[in-house]
Amino acid sequence: MIKSFRLSIYLGPSVRSACTHRCIMDPVCVSVNIGPTTDEKFVCELCDSDHMKHPEDLKKRKGFRYMSAEVIKFL
């Protein structure tokens, strides 16, 4: 993980877009983890690795959703 943010739950379904957008804006970021809410905020983790480069590093964490963002950067 290279950065971690907390995003408001009031973004609703857009929290995934907001987290992915932050990854797209970071030249090192290639994937994101979106975590469960605490104190009315979602966790957004930016990562410099993904399931293709280091599949052994991908571990399931309860309440988190993983998404590769690198593909989005090339569209």
N, C-alpha and C positions, 0 to 999 in steps of 0.2 A: 504494500500500500504506500502510495506517495503522498496522498492528502485525504483528509476526512472533513466532511461538512455535515451540518445538521440543517435539514430543510423542513419548513413548516408543513404540518399535516393539511393545512388549508389549501395546499396545492392539489390535493386529491390525486386523481389519476395522473396528473401532470408531473408528479414527483419523479417519475421515471424519466421523462423528457428533460426535466431540470437537471437531474444528476448526469444524464448522458451528455447534455449540452456542456456542462463544466468539463467533462472528459474531452470532448471534441476541441474545446478551447485550449487544452493543455497539450503541448506537442509530445509529451512523454507518455501520456495516458493511453491505454489500449483496452481497458475493461473497467467495469464498475461493479460494486456490491451495494445493494440497497437493503438497508436493515430495518428492523422493527422500530416502532415508535417508542420514544421515551420523552416525557415532558412535552407532548404535542409536537414532536419533531421526528422526522425520519433520519436515519444515518445514510450518508452517501459517501462511499469510499472510492477514491480513484486509484487505479492500479497500473503499474508499468509492465505487467505481464498478463498473459491470458491462457486459456485452456489449450491453445495450439502450441505455444512456445514452451510452456512448463505444465503439462497435464498433471504431473504428480503433485503440484502445489495447490491444485483446486480441491478444496475441502468444503463439504457442506456444513453450514452453520445455521442453526435453528433460527427461523425468522428472516434470513437473508436471501436475497435474490441476486444471482450473478448474471451479468450481461457483457458480452464482448462488444466494444464500441468501435473497434478499428475499422470494421466494414463500413460503418456510417461515414467515416472520414473520407472515404474514396468515392462516395456516391455523388 
